[in-house]
Amino acid sequence: MLAEIIGPDILILIAVVALLFGSTQIPKLARSLGSAQREFKQGLDHPDGTEVVTAPVTAPVAAQAAGSTDGR
């Protein structure tokens, strides 16, 4: 059904949305749709709700792991 919406139909749809929501509400609506899409994609990537976070290895920690000491 959505594949059948082409050309002038899209322009009419955009005009109706602009009339219903007004020019001040459309950016808020677009932001909320973007954040909802982002959260949905994150939910698909991590279905259990947890996200794997890895801490970067810093130079002092890497030097200690290599066996070097700082003289203490």
Distance bins in CASP14 RR format, pairs under 12 A and 6 or more apart:
PFRMAT RR
TARGET T0000
AUTHOR 0000-0000-0000
RMODE 2
METHOD distances of the structure
MODEL  1
1 9 0 0 0 0 0 1 0 0 0 0 0
2 9 0 0 0 0 0 1 0 0 0 0 0
2 10 0 0 0 0 0 1 0 0 0 0 0
2 13 0 0 0 0 0 1 0 0 0 0 0
3 9 0 0 0 0 0 1 0 0 0 0 0
4 10 0 0 0 0 0 1 0 0 0 0 0
5 11 0 0 0 0 0 1 0 0 0 0 0
5 12 0 0 0 0 1 0 0 0 0 0 0
5 13 1 0 0 1 0 0 0 0 0 0 0
5 14 0 0 0 0 0 1 0 0 0 0 0
6 12 0 0 0 0 0 1 0 0 0 0 0
6 13 0 0 0 0 0 1 0 0 0 0 0
7 13 0 0 0 0 1 0 0 0 0 0 0
7 14 0 0 0 0 0 1 0 0 0 0 0
8 14 0 0 0 0 0 1 0 0 0 0 0
8 15 0 0 0 0 0 1 0 0 0 0 0
9 15 0 0 0 0 0 1 0 0 0 0 0
9 16 0 0 0 0 0 1 0 0 0 0 0
10 16 0 0 0 0 0 1 0 0 0 0 0
10 17 0 0 0 0 0 1 0 0 0 0 0
11 17 0 0 0 0 0 1 0 0 0 0 0
11 18 0 0 0 0 0 1 0 0 0 0 0
12 18 0 0 0 0 0 1 0 0 0 0 0
12 19 0 0 0 0 0 1 0 0 0 0 0
13 19 0 0 0 0 0 1 0 0 0 0 0
13 20 0 0 0 0 0 1 0 0 0 0 0
14 20 0 0 0 0 0 1 0 0 0 0 0
14 21 0 0 0 0 0 1 0 0 0 0 0
14 22 0 0 0 0 0 1 0 0 0 0 0
14 26 0 0 0 0 1 0 0 0 0 0 0
15 21 0 0 0 0 0 1 0 0 0 0 0
15 22 0 0 0 0 0 1 0 0 0 0 0
15 26 0 0 0 0 0 1 0 0 0 0 0
16 22 0 0 0 0 0 1 0 0 0 0 0
17 23 0 0 0 0 0 1 0 0 0 0 0
17 25 0 0 0 0 1 0 0 0 0 0 0
17 26 1 0 0 1 0 0 0 0 0 0 0
17 29 0 0 0 0 1 0 0 0 0 0 0
17 30 0 0 0 0 0 1 0 0 0 0 0
17 33 0 0 0 0 0 1 0 0 0 0 0
18 24 0 0 0 0 0 1 0 0 0 0 0
18 25 0 0 0 0 1 0 0 0 0 0 0
18 26 1 0 0 1 0 0 0 0 0 0 0
18 27 0 0 0 0 0 1 0 0 0 0 0
18 29 0 0 0 0 0 1 0 0 0 0 0
19 25 0 0 0 0 0 1 0 0 0 0 0
19 26 0 0 0 0 0 1 0 0 0 0 0
20 26 0 0 0 0 1 0 0 0 0 0 0
20 29 0 0 0 0 0 1 0 0 0 0 0
21 27 0 0 0 0 1 0 0 0 0 0 0
21 28 0 0 0 0 1 0 0 0 0 0 0
21 29 1 0 0 1 0 0 0 0 0 0 0
21 30 0 0 0 0 0 1 0 0 0 0 0
21 32 0 0 0 0 0 1 0 0 0 0 0
21 33 0 0 0 0 0 1 0 0 0 0 0
22 28 0 0 0 0 0 1 0 0 0 0 0
22 29 0 0 0 0 1 0 0 0 0 0 0
23 29 0 0 0 0 0 1 0 0 0 0 0
23 30 0 0 0 0 0 1 0 0 0 0 0
25 31 0 0 0 0 0 1 0 0 0 0 0
25 32 0 0 0 0 0 1 0 0 0 0 0
26 32 0 0 0 0 0 1 0 0 0 0 0
26 33 0 0 0 0 0 1 0 0 0 0 0
27 33 0 0 0 0 0 1 0 0 0 0 0
27 34 0 0 0 0 0 1 0 0 0 0 0
28 34 0 0 0 0 0 1 0 0 0 0 0
28 35 0 0 0 0 0 1 0 0 0 0 0
29 35 0 0 0 0 0 1 0 0 0 0 0
29 36 0 0 0 0 0 1 0 0 0 0 0
30 36 0 0 0 0 0 1 0 0 0 0 0
30 37 0 0 0 0 0 1 0 0 0 0 0
31 37 0 0 0 0 0 1 0 0 0 0 0
31 38 0 0 0 0 0 1 0 0 0 0 0
32 38 0 0 0 0 0 1 0 0 0 0 0
32 39 0 0 0 0 0 1 0 0 0 0 0
33 39 0 0 0 0 0 1 0 0 0 0 0
33 40 0 0 0 0 0 1 0 0 0 0 0
34 40 0 0 0 0 1 0 0 0 0 0 0
34 41 0 0 0 0 0 1 0 0 0 0 0
35 41 0 0 0 0 0 1 0 0 0 0 0
35 42 0 0 0 0 0 1 0 0 0 0 0
36 42 0 0 0 0 0 1 0 0 0 0 0
36 43 0 0 0 0 0 1 0 0 0 0 0
37 43 0 0 0 0 0 1 0 0 0 0 0
37 44 0 0 0 0 0 1 0 0 0 0 0
38 44 0 0 0 0 0 1 0 0 0 0 0
38 45 0 0 0 0 0 1 0 0 0 0 0
39 45 0 0 0 0 0 1 0 0 0 0 0
39 46 0 0 0 0 0 1 0 0 0 0 0
39 49 0 0 0 0 0 1 0 0 0 0 0
40 46 0 0 0 0 0 1 0 0 0 0 0
40 47 0 0 0 0 0 1 0 0 0 0 0
41 47 0 0 0 0 0 1 0 0 0 0 0
42 48 0 0 0 0 0 1 0 0 0 0 0
42 49 0 0 0 0 1 0 0 0 0 0 0
42 50 0 0 0 0 0 1 0 0 0 0 0
42 51 1 0 0 1 0 0 0 0 0 0 0
43 49 1 0 0 1 0 0 0 0 0 0 0
43 50 0 0 0 0 0 1 0 0 0 0 0
43 51 0 0 0 0 1 0 0 0 0 0 0
45 51 0 0 0 0 1 0 0 0 0 0 0
45 52 0 0 0 0 0 1 0 0 0 0 0
46 52 1 0 0 1 0 0 0 0 0 0 0
46 53 0 0 0 0 0 1 0 0 0 0 0
55 61 0 0 0 0 1 0 0 0 0 0 0
56 62 0 0 0 0 0 1 0 0 0 0 0
57 63 0 0 0 0 0 1 0 0 0 0 0
57 64 0 0 0 0 0 1 0 0 0 0 0
57 65 0 0 0 0 1 0 0 0 0 0 0
57 66 0 0 0 0 0 1 0 0 0 0 0
58 64 0 0 0 0 0 1 0 0 0 0 0
58 65 0 0 0 0 0 1 0 0 0 0 0
59 65 0 0 0 0 0 1 0 0 0 0 0
59 66 0 0 0 0 0 1 0 0 0 0 0
59 68 0 0 0 0 0 1 0 0 0 0 0
59 70 0 0 0 0 0 1 0 0 0 0 0
60 66 0 0 0 0 0 1 0 0 0 0 0
60 67 0 0 0 0 0 1 0 0 0 0 0
60 68 0 0 0 0 1 0 0 0 0 0 0
60 69 0 0 0 0 0 1 0 0 0 0 0
60 70 0 0 0 0 1 0 0 0 0 0 0
61 67 0 0 0 0 0 1 0 0 0 0 0
61 68 0 0 0 0 0 1 0 0 0 0 0
62 68 0 0 0 0 1 0 0 0 0 0 0
63 69 0 0 0 0 1 0 0 0 0 0 0
63 70 0 0 0 0 1 0 0 0 0 0 0
63 71 0 0 0 0 0 1 0 0 0 0 0
64 70 0 0 0 0 1 0 0 0 0 0 0
64 71 0 0 0 0 0 1 0 0 0 0 0
64 72 0 0 0 0 0 1 0 0 0 0 0
END
